[in-house]
Amino acid sequence: MHYVLADIHGNAEAFDQVLSMIDMKDNDHLYILGDVVDRGPDGIALLQRIREMANTTLLLGNHEYMMINALRHPDNTRYRSIWQRNGCEPTNDAFCALDKDAQEDLLQYLESLPLQTEVSVKTTKGDSTFVLVHAAPKELYETDGWQNENEREFVVWYRMPLVLPEQLSEKKLIFGHTPTENVQRIDWPKMRIAYGEGVIDIDCGCAYPQYGGQLGCLRLEDMTEFYSAEGVVTADEAAAWKAEKYIGKRIDLTL
């Protein structure tokens, strides 16, 4: 089985709750789409733990990107200011408590993280190829890339709409970065995974439990959803519930 989650933001308790539900086996694989650190208290410990987990792939998120920039360039006030504005304090404190060798080792690990990956899965609807990325696929950079920014920065920072880019017309796209509250009605009790036209936003606001945020995880073979606060939701249950909860038109949940 293939599992995807994103934006843990230093919340080890939520991560453990999801892991206990998915109960990974030796032939399963977990993809984490970045933003393990910042806001919550456990970011550094989670990075060290995830690094040692079998069958787990971590992608670079904008918070890891900010961390690398700020710590590699301590005299750059812009890098430090951007990271501070985005909840770096618990991460920075835990990083500074490491010895110099451990600090360097961790930074090299972060610098080695991939930006994007693909996985082909036999789903209940047939064979599908999923493009996994933190914020936006690199294929968009040439057409929608920000002026004066590089591909790496674009891929971890861009805000994707729930519309599949034409460059990925034969694939599905899963991303995090943008909390799903942006496409849910105000009366949702909790943020849940959001589906669009060939795309899935999987950032369920784990950094913001006070606003209904939780950690969400998706099993690609059958689109079962796992939530740190709400538990397990089948694809049929999700479709029935979300048909009444999305803003605007009904969303196809049969990816």
Contacts in CASP RR format, 6 or more apart in sequence:
PFRMAT RR
TARGET T0000
AUTHOR 0000-0000-0000
METHOD contacts of the structure
MODEL  1
MHYVLADIHGNAEAFDQVLSMIDMKDNDHLYILGDVVDRGPDGIALLQRI
REMANTTLLLGNHEYMMINALRHPDNTRYRSIWQRNGCEPTNDAFCALDK
DAQEDLLQYLESLPLQTEVSVKTTKGDSTFVLVHAAPKELYETDGWQNEN
EREFVVWYRMPLVLPEQLSEKKLIFGHTPTENVQRIDWPKMRIAYGEGVI
DIDCGCAYPQYGGQLGCLRLEDMTEFYSAEGVVTADEAAAWKAEKYIGKR
IDLTL
1 22 0 8 1.000
1 24 0 8 1.000
1 25 0 8 1.000
1 27 0 8 1.000
1 28 0 8 1.000
1 29 0 8 1.000
1 219 0 8 1.000
1 220 0 8 1.000
1 221 0 8 1.000
2 28 0 8 1.000
2 29 0 8 1.000
2 31 0 8 1.000
2 119 0 8 1.000
2 121 0 8 1.000
2 219 0 8 1.000
2 220 0 8 1.000
2 221 0 8 1.000
3 22 0 8 1.000
3 24 0 8 1.000
3 28 0 8 1.000
3 29 0 8 1.000
3 30 0 8 1.000
3 31 0 8 1.000
3 217 0 8 1.000
3 218 0 8 1.000
3 219 0 8 1.000
3 220 0 8 1.000
3 226 0 8 1.000
4 30 0 8 1.000
4 31 0 8 1.000
4 33 0 8 1.000
4 130 0 8 1.000
4 132 0 8 1.000
4 174 0 8 1.000
4 202 0 8 1.000
4 217 0 8 1.000
4 218 0 8 1.000
4 220 0 8 1.000
5 18 0 8 1.000
5 30 0 8 1.000
5 31 0 8 1.000
5 32 0 8 1.000
5 33 0 8 1.000
5 202 0 8 1.000
5 215 0 8 1.000
5 216 0 8 1.000
5 217 0 8 1.000
5 218 0 8 1.000
6 32 0 8 1.000
6 33 0 8 1.000
6 34 0 8 1.000
6 35 0 8 1.000
6 134 0 8 1.000
6 175 0 8 1.000
6 176 0 8 1.000
6 177 0 8 1.000
6 202 0 8 1.000
6 203 0 8 1.000
7 33 0 8 1.000
7 34 0 8 1.000
7 35 0 8 1.000
7 176 0 8 1.000
7 177 0 8 1.000
7 179 0 8 1.000
7 202 0 8 1.000
7 203 0 8 1.000
7 204 0 8 1.000
7 205 0 8 1.000
7 206 0 8 1.000
7 207 0 8 1.000
7 215 0 8 1.000
8 14 0 8 1.000
8 15 0 8 1.000
8 32 0 8 1.000
8 34 0 8 1.000
8 35 0 8 1.000
8 36 0 8 1.000
8 43 0 8 1.000
8 46 0 8 1.000
8 206 0 8 1.000
8 215 0 8 1.000
9 35 0 8 1.000
9 36 0 8 1.000
9 37 0 8 1.000
9 38 0 8 1.000
9 39 0 8 1.000
9 40 0 8 1.000
9 43 0 8 1.000
9 63 0 8 1.000
9 205 0 8 1.000
9 206 0 8 1.000
9 207 0 8 1.000
10 36 0 8 1.000
10 37 0 8 1.000
10 38 0 8 1.000
10 39 0 8 1.000
10 40 0 8 1.000
10 41 0 8 1.000
10 42 0 8 1.000
10 43 0 8 1.000
10 46 0 8 1.000
10 90 0 8 1.000
10 91 0 8 1.000
10 207 0 8 1.000
11 40 0 8 1.000
11 42 0 8 1.000
11 206 0 8 1.000
11 207 0 8 1.000
11 209 0 8 1.000
11 215 0 8 1.000
11 228 0 8 1.000
12 42 0 8 1.000
12 43 0 8 1.000
12 45 0 8 1.000
12 46 0 8 1.000
13 228 0 8 1.000
14 206 0 8 1.000
14 214 0 8 1.000
14 215 0 8 1.000
14 228 0 8 1.000
14 229 0 8 1.000
15 46 0 8 1.000
15 215 0 8 1.000
15 228 0 8 1.000
17 215 0 8 1.000
17 228 0 8 1.000
17 229 0 8 1.000
18 215 0 8 1.000
18 216 0 8 1.000
18 217 0 8 1.000
18 226 0 8 1.000
18 227 0 8 1.000
18 228 0 8 1.000
21 217 0 8 1.000
21 226 0 8 1.000
21 231 0 8 1.000
21 232 0 8 1.000
22 28 0 8 1.000
22 30 0 8 1.000
22 217 0 8 1.000
22 219 0 8 1.000
22 226 0 8 1.000
24 30 0 8 1.000
24 55 0 8 1.000
26 54 0 8 1.000
26 55 0 8 1.000
27 55 0 8 1.000
28 55 0 8 1.000
29 55 0 8 1.000
29 56 0 8 1.000
29 57 0 8 1.000
29 119 0 8 1.000
30 53 0 8 1.000
30 55 0 8 1.000
30 56 0 8 1.000
30 57 0 8 1.000
31 56 0 8 1.000
31 57 0 8 1.000
31 59 0 8 1.000
31 117 0 8 1.000
31 119 0 8 1.000
31 132 0 8 1.000
32 50 0 8 1.000
32 56 0 8 1.000
32 57 0 8 1.000
32 58 0 8 1.000
32 59 0 8 1.000
33 59 0 8 1.000
33 61 0 8 1.000
33 132 0 8 1.000
33 133 0 8 1.000
33 134 0 8 1.000
33 174 0 8 1.000
33 175 0 8 1.000
33 176 0 8 1.000
33 177 0 8 1.000
33 202 0 8 1.000
34 58 0 8 1.000
34 59 0 8 1.000
34 60 0 8 1.000
34 61 0 8 1.000
34 63 0 8 1.000
34 64 0 8 1.000
34 113 0 8 1.000
34 134 0 8 1.000
34 176 0 8 1.000
35 61 0 8 1.000
35 62 0 8 1.000
35 63 0 8 1.000
35 64 0 8 1.000
35 134 0 8 1.000
35 176 0 8 1.000
35 177 0 8 1.000
35 203 0 8 1.000
36 43 0 8 1.000
36 46 0 8 1.000
36 47 0 8 1.000
36 50 0 8 1.000
36 58 0 8 1.000
36 63 0 8 1.000
36 64 0 8 1.000
37 43 0 8 1.000
37 44 0 8 1.000
37 46 0 8 1.000
37 47 0 8 1.000
37 63 0 8 1.000
37 64 0 8 1.000
37 67 0 8 1.000
37 91 0 8 1.000
38 63 0 8 1.000
38 66 0 8 1.000
38 67 0 8 1.000
38 83 0 8 1.000
38 86 0 8 1.000
38 87 0 8 1.000
38 88 0 8 1.000
38 90 0 8 1.000
38 91 0 8 1.000
38 207 0 8 1.000
39 86 0 8 1.000
39 87 0 8 1.000
39 90 0 8 1.000
39 207 0 8 1.000
40 90 0 8 1.000
40 207 0 8 1.000
41 90 0 8 1.000
41 94 0 8 1.000
42 90 0 8 1.000
43 90 0 8 1.000
43 91 0 8 1.000
43 94 0 8 1.000
44 91 0 8 1.000
44 94 0 8 1.000
44 95 0 8 1.000
44 98 0 8 1.000
44 106 0 8 1.000
45 94 0 8 1.000
47 106 0 8 1.000
47 109 0 8 1.000
47 110 0 8 1.000
48 106 0 8 1.000
50 56 0 8 1.000
50 58 0 8 1.000
51 58 0 8 1.000
51 109 0 8 1.000
57 114 0 8 1.000
57 117 0 8 1.000
58 113 0 8 1.000
59 113 0 8 1.000
59 114 0 8 1.000
59 115 0 8 1.000
59 116 0 8 1.000
59 117 0 8 1.000
59 132 0 8 1.000
59 133 0 8 1.000
59 134 0 8 1.000
60 110 0 8 1.000
60 113 0 8 1.000
60 114 0 8 1.000
60 115 0 8 1.000
60 134 0 8 1.000
60 152 0 8 1.000
60 155 0 8 1.000
60 156 0 8 1.000
61 113 0 8 1.000
61 134 0 8 1.000
61 135 0 8 1.000
61 156 0 8 1.000
61 177 0 8 1.000
62 134 0 8 1.000
62 135 0 8 1.000
62 156 0 8 1.000
62 157 0 8 1.000
62 177 0 8 1.000
63 86 0 8 1.000
63 91 0 8 1.000
64 110 0 8 1.000
64 113 0 8 1.000
64 156 0 8 1.000
65 152 0 8 1.000
65 153 0 8 1.000
65 156 0 8 1.000
65 157 0 8 1.000
66 79 0 8 1.000
66 82 0 8 1.000
66 83 0 8 1.000
66 86 0 8 1.000
66 88 0 8 1.000
67 83 0 8 1.000
67 88 0 8 1.000
67 91 0 8 1.000
67 95 0 8 1.000
67 110 0 8 1.000
68 107 0 8 1.000
68 110 0 8 1.000
68 111 0 8 1.000
69 76 0 8 1.000
69 79 0 8 1.000
69 82 0 8 1.000
69 83 0 8 1.000
70 76 0 8 1.000
70 79 0 8 1.000
70 80 0 8 1.000
70 82 0 8 1.000
70 83 0 8 1.000
70 88 0 8 1.000
70 92 0 8 1.000
71 95 0 8 1.000
71 103 0 8 1.000
71 107 0 8 1.000
72 107 0 8 1.000
73 79 0 8 1.000
74 80 0 8 1.000
83 92 0 8 1.000
95 103 0 8 1.000
95 106 0 8 1.000
98 106 0 8 1.000
115 133 0 8 1.000
115 134 0 8 1.000
115 138 0 8 1.000
115 151 0 8 1.000
115 152 0 8 1.000
115 155 0 8 1.000
115 156 0 8 1.000
116 131 0 8 1.000
116 132 0 8 1.000
116 133 0 8 1.000
116 137 0 8 1.000
116 138 0 8 1.000
116 155 0 8 1.000
117 131 0 8 1.000
117 132 0 8 1.000
117 133 0 8 1.000
118 129 0 8 1.000
118 130 0 8 1.000
118 131 0 8 1.000
118 132 0 8 1.000
118 171 0 8 1.000
119 129 0 8 1.000
119 130 0 8 1.000
119 132 0 8 1.000
119 220 0 8 1.000
120 127 0 8 1.000
120 128 0 8 1.000
120 129 0 8 1.000
120 130 0 8 1.000
121 127 0 8 1.000
121 128 0 8 1.000
121 129 0 8 1.000
121 130 0 8 1.000
121 220 0 8 1.000
121 221 0 8 1.000
122 221 0 8 1.000
123 220 0 8 1.000
123 221 0 8 1.000
123 222 0 8 1.000
123 223 0 8 1.000
123 255 0 8 1.000
124 221 0 8 1.000
124 222 0 8 1.000
124 223 0 8 1.000
124 235 0 8 1.000
125 254 0 8 1.000
125 255 0 8 1.000
128 171 0 8 1.000
128 172 0 8 1.000
128 220 0 8 1.000
128 255 0 8 1.000
129 170 0 8 1.000
129 171 0 8 1.000
129 172 0 8 1.000
130 171 0 8 1.000
130 172 0 8 1.000
130 173 0 8 1.000
130 174 0 8 1.000
130 220 0 8 1.000
131 137 0 8 1.000
131 168 0 8 1.000
131 171 0 8 1.000
131 172 0 8 1.000
131 173 0 8 1.000
131 174 0 8 1.000
132 174 0 8 1.000
132 175 0 8 1.000
133 155 0 8 1.000
133 173 0 8 1.000
133 174 0 8 1.000
133 175 0 8 1.000
134 155 0 8 1.000
134 156 0 8 1.000
134 175 0 8 1.000
134 176 0 8 1.000
134 177 0 8 1.000
135 155 0 8 1.000
135 156 0 8 1.000
135 157 0 8 1.000
135 158 0 8 1.000
135 159 0 8 1.000
135 160 0 8 1.000
135 175 0 8 1.000
135 176 0 8 1.000
135 177 0 8 1.000
135 178 0 8 1.000
136 144 0 8 1.000
136 154 0 8 1.000
136 155 0 8 1.000
136 158 0 8 1.000
136 159 0 8 1.000
136 160 0 8 1.000
136 175 0 8 1.000
137 155 0 8 1.000
137 165 0 8 1.000
137 167 0 8 1.000
137 168 0 8 1.000
137 173 0 8 1.000
137 175 0 8 1.000
138 151 0 8 1.000
138 154 0 8 1.000
138 155 0 8 1.000
139 165 0 8 1.000
139 167 0 8 1.000
139 168 0 8 1.000
140 154 0 8 1.000
140 158 0 8 1.000
140 165 0 8 1.000
140 167 0 8 1.000
141 151 0 8 1.000
141 154 0 8 1.000
141 155 0 8 1.000
143 167 0 8 1.000
144 154 0 8 1.000
144 158 0 8 1.000
145 154 0 8 1.000
145 158 0 8 1.000
146 153 0 8 1.000
146 154 0 8 1.000
146 158 0 8 1.000
149 157 0 8 1.000
156 177 0 8 1.000
157 177 0 8 1.000
159 177 0 8 1.000
159 178 0 8 1.000
160 173 0 8 1.000
160 175 0 8 1.000
160 177 0 8 1.000
160 178 0 8 1.000
160 199 0 8 1.000
160 201 0 8 1.000
162 183 0 8 1.000
162 194 0 8 1.000
162 195 0 8 1.000
162 196 0 8 1.000
162 197 0 8 1.000
162 199 0 8 1.000
162 201 0 8 1.000
162 251 0 8 1.000
163 196 0 8 1.000
163 197 0 8 1.000
163 199 0 8 1.000
164 172 0 8 1.000
164 173 0 8 1.000
164 196 0 8 1.000
164 197 0 8 1.000
164 198 0 8 1.000
164 199 0 8 1.000
165 173 0 8 1.000
172 198 0 8 1.000
172 199 0 8 1.000
172 200 0 8 1.000
172 255 0 8 1.000
173 198 0 8 1.000
173 199 0 8 1.000
173 200 0 8 1.000
174 199 0 8 1.000
174 200 0 8 1.000
174 202 0 8 1.000
174 218 0 8 1.000
175 199 0 8 1.000
175 200 0 8 1.000
175 201 0 8 1.000
175 202 0 8 1.000
175 203 0 8 1.000
176 201 0 8 1.000
176 202 0 8 1.000
176 203 0 8 1.000
177 203 0 8 1.000
178 201 0 8 1.000
178 203 0 8 1.000
179 191 0 8 1.000
179 203 0 8 1.000
179 204 0 8 1.000
179 205 0 8 1.000
179 208 0 8 1.000
179 213 0 8 1.000
180 191 0 8 1.000
180 192 0 8 1.000
180 193 0 8 1.000
180 194 0 8 1.000
180 201 0 8 1.000
180 202 0 8 1.000
180 203 0 8 1.000
180 204 0 8 1.000
180 205 0 8 1.000
181 188 0 8 1.000
181 191 0 8 1.000
181 205 0 8 1.000
181 211 0 8 1.000
181 213 0 8 1.000
183 194 0 8 1.000
183 201 0 8 1.000
183 246 0 8 1.000
183 247 0 8 1.000
184 191 0 8 1.000
184 192 0 8 1.000
184 194 0 8 1.000
184 245 0 8 1.000
184 246 0 8 1.000
184 247 0 8 1.000
185 245 0 8 1.000
185 246 0 8 1.000
185 247 0 8 1.000
187 245 0 8 1.000
188 212 0 8 1.000
188 245 0 8 1.000
189 212 0 8 1.000
190 204 0 8 1.000
190 212 0 8 1.000
190 213 0 8 1.000
190 214 0 8 1.000
190 227 0 8 1.000
190 229 0 8 1.000
190 230 0 8 1.000
191 204 0 8 1.000
191 205 0 8 1.000
191 211 0 8 1.000
191 212 0 8 1.000
191 213 0 8 1.000
191 214 0 8 1.000
192 204 0 8 1.000
192 216 0 8 1.000
192 225 0 8 1.000
192 227 0 8 1.000
192 230 0 8 1.000
192 233 0 8 1.000
192 238 0 8 1.000
192 241 0 8 1.000
192 242 0 8 1.000
193 200 0 8 1.000
193 201 0 8 1.000
193 202 0 8 1.000
193 204 0 8 1.000
193 216 0 8 1.000
193 218 0 8 1.000
193 225 0 8 1.000
193 238 0 8 1.000
194 200 0 8 1.000
194 201 0 8 1.000
194 246 0 8 1.000
194 251 0 8 1.000
195 242 0 8 1.000
195 251 0 8 1.000
195 252 0 8 1.000
195 253 0 8 1.000
195 255 0 8 1.000
196 251 0 8 1.000
196 252 0 8 1.000
197 252 0 8 1.000
198 252 0 8 1.000
198 255 0 8 1.000
200 218 0 8 1.000
200 255 0 8 1.000
202 216 0 8 1.000
202 217 0 8 1.000
202 218 0 8 1.000
204 213 0 8 1.000
204 214 0 8 1.000
204 215 0 8 1.000
204 216 0 8 1.000
204 227 0 8 1.000
205 211 0 8 1.000
205 212 0 8 1.000
205 213 0 8 1.000
205 214 0 8 1.000
205 215 0 8 1.000
206 213 0 8 1.000
206 214 0 8 1.000
206 215 0 8 1.000
206 216 0 8 1.000
206 228 0 8 1.000
207 213 0 8 1.000
209 229 0 8 1.000
212 229 0 8 1.000
213 229 0 8 1.000
214 227 0 8 1.000
214 228 0 8 1.000
214 229 0 8 1.000
214 230 0 8 1.000
215 227 0 8 1.000
215 228 0 8 1.000
216 225 0 8 1.000
216 226 0 8 1.000
216 227 0 8 1.000
216 228 0 8 1.000
217 225 0 8 1.000
217 226 0 8 1.000
217 227 0 8 1.000
218 224 0 8 1.000
218 225 0 8 1.000
218 226 0 8 1.000
219 225 0 8 1.000
219 226 0 8 1.000
222 234 0 8 1.000
222 235 0 8 1.000
223 235 0 8 1.000
223 238 0 8 1.000
223 253 0 8 1.000
223 255 0 8 1.000
224 232 0 8 1.000
224 233 0 8 1.000
224 234 0 8 1.000
224 235 0 8 1.000
225 232 0 8 1.000
225 233 0 8 1.000
225 234 0 8 1.000
225 235 0 8 1.000
225 238 0 8 1.000
226 232 0 8 1.000
226 233 0 8 1.000
227 233 0 8 1.000
233 241 0 8 1.000
235 253 0 8 1.000
238 253 0 8 1.000
239 253 0 8 1.000
239 254 0 8 1.000
242 251 0 8 1.000
242 253 0 8 1.000
243 250 0 8 1.000
243 251 0 8 1.000
END
